[in-house]
């Protein structure tokens, strides 16, 4: 597993759209698997699960993205999984780290 957490400022909807569009257009094999949205008393939460094929790792890798927002304060937490071919332990994490690096670049590029 690889993990990324960031606090930032911006518009919740535009940030979510930026991440969604960026992840899906960042790889020909990327797909949206499922998502969930929640809102109460000014707090919003969006959970998204993406998946893509890792050529280098020769396997599929998933990316779970959670965005929490209150006003213009945003928190992103992202965790990858699935990037190994071993039965009992992980022997490579190339695909996981690459997927997370792509997301990290998207977050860095966001101008809210």
C-alpha positions in Angstrom: 0.0 0.0 0.0 1.0 3.6 -0.6 -0.8 6.5 1.0 -1.1 10.3 0.3 -2.8 12.8 2.6 -3.0 16.5 1.8 -4.8 19.6 3.2 -5.6 22.3 0.8 -8.1 25.2 0.1 -10.5 25.3 -2.8 -14.0 24.5 -4.1 -15.1 21.0 -3.2 -17.0 20.3 -6.5 -14.2 21.7 -8.7 -11.5 19.8 -6.8 -13.5 16.5 -7.0 -14.1 17.0 -10.8 -10.4 17.9 -11.3 -9.3 14.6 -9.5 -12.0 12.5 -11.3 -11.1 13.8 -14.8 -7.4 13.7 -14.1 -7.3 10.1 -12.9 -9.5 8.8 -15.7 -7.7 10.6 -18.4 -4.3 9.7 -17.0 -4.3 6.1 -18.1 -6.0 4.3 -21.0 -6.9 1.5 -18.6 -8.1 3.7 -15.7 -11.7 3.1 -14.7 -14.2 4.5 -12.1 -15.3 1.5 -10.0 -17.7 3.1 -7.5 -18.2 6.1 -5.3 -20.2 7.5 -2.4 -21.2 11.0 -1.3 -22.3 12.3 2.0 -23.2 15.8 3.3 -24.4 17.1 6.7 -24.2 20.4 8.5 -21.8 21.9 6.0 -19.4 19.0 5.9 -19.1 17.0 2.6 -17.4 13.7 2.0 -16.8 12.0 -1.4 -15.2 8.6 -1.7 -14.1 7.3 -5.1 -12.5 4.0 -6.1 -10.5 3.8 -9.3 -8.6 1.0 -10.9 -6.1 0.6 -13.6 -3.7 -1.9 -15.1 0.0 -1.5 -14.2 2.1 -2.6 -17.2 5.3 -2.5 -15.1 3.8 -4.5 -12.3 1.7 -6.7 -14.7 -1.3 -6.4 -12.4 -4.3 -4.3 -11.6 -4.0 -1.6 -9.0 -6.8 0.2 -7.1 -6.9 3.8 -5.8 -9.3 4.8 -3.0 -9.7 8.6 -2.8 -11.6 10.3 0.1 -12.2 14.1 0.0 -13.6 15.9 3.0 -14.6 19.5 2.8 -16.0 22.2 5.0 -16.3 25.5 3.3 -13.1 25.9 1.3 -11.1 23.7 3.6 -10.4 20.4 2.0 -8.6 17.2 3.1 -7.7 14.4 0.6 -6.7 10.9 1.8 -5.7 8.4 -0.9 -4.6 4.8 -0.5 -3.6 2.4 -3.2 -3.7 -1.4 -3.1 -3.3 -4.5 -5.2 0.2 -3.9 -6.6 1.8 -7.3 -6.0 1.9 -10.7 -7.5 3.2 -12.6 -4.4 1.0 -14.8 -2.4 2.1 -13.9 1.2 3.9 -10.6 0.9 4.4 -7.7 -1.5 7.4 -8.0 -3.8 6.8 -5.0 -6.0 4.9 -1.8 -5.5 5.7 0.0 -8.8 2.1 0.2 -9.9 0.8 1.4 -6.6 3.4 4.2 -6.3 3.0 5.2 -9.9 -0.8 5.6 -9.5 -0.3 7.6 -6.3 2.3 9.8 -8.0 -0.2 10.6 -10.7 -2.7 11.7 -8.1 -0.1 13.7 -6.2 0.7 15.6 -9.4 -3.0 16.3 -9.9 -3.3 17.7 -6.4 -0.2 19.9 -6.9 -1.7 21.2 -10.2 -5.1 22.1 -8.7 -5.7 25.8 -8.5 -8.8 26.3 -6.3 
